[in-house]
Amino acid sequence: MLKFLSKVKIEFNALDPRIASCMEFLAQCNAPKAKESNPSCQVQVKRRTDDHPPQISVTFVNGVEQTYDATTTPAQNIRTMILEKGQYLETEQMFREAGEKWPVIIPDEELKQPFLGIKICFSKDDIVRL
């Protein structure tokens, strides 16, 4: 997960009963496997003393910032959203490195073509006798 991120900022009040998602996400960020995937990713924890709701902010390697409400979003869902966005970024980078335009635009006429199915051809050697 951290391989797609350059920075993670987790903010919460330690006395707030809604910090479960923040604590779980912090544990995931501190896992050895996550740290090995991107040792240069900065993980910051800001302990607040006010009533500000717990939140998790991430900065992707391309500079895009995203903030998640940790009071209503489970840590696993936040992780899944980061992975999905990261895979999208990897795909975009792959296309750009190959000299292809991004995003890929599929013409309407191709989208409206009927699916003809898949033809499977068997030879005599493929037939099994029972």
C-alpha positions, 0 to 999 in steps of 0.5 A: 500500500505504501508503495503508491504513497509519498506521505501519510498523515494520521490525525486523532484525539487519543480520548476520542472513541472513534479512533479505531480506524486511525489506529488500525491504519497506523498499524498497517503503515508500521508493518514491516512489509509495508515499510519495505515496499516504500521506505521513503514514505513519510508517516506522520501522526498528529495527536490532537487535543480538540474535537476535530474528527479522526482523519487520514490524509495521504499524498500519492507519488504523483502529488495528488492528496486525498483525505479520508474520514476515519470516523465512518470509514474502516481502515480496510476500506481506506487501504482498498481505495488507496490500492485501487488508486495506486493500480490506476496510477501504475496503469497510467504510467505504463501507458505513458512510458509506452508512448500511448495516450492516456486516458484510453478512449474507446470509440462508441462504435467499438463499444456497441459491437456485438460480442460474437463469443469464443470459438473453440476448435477440437482436433481428433486428438482432443476427443476422449473416448469413454 
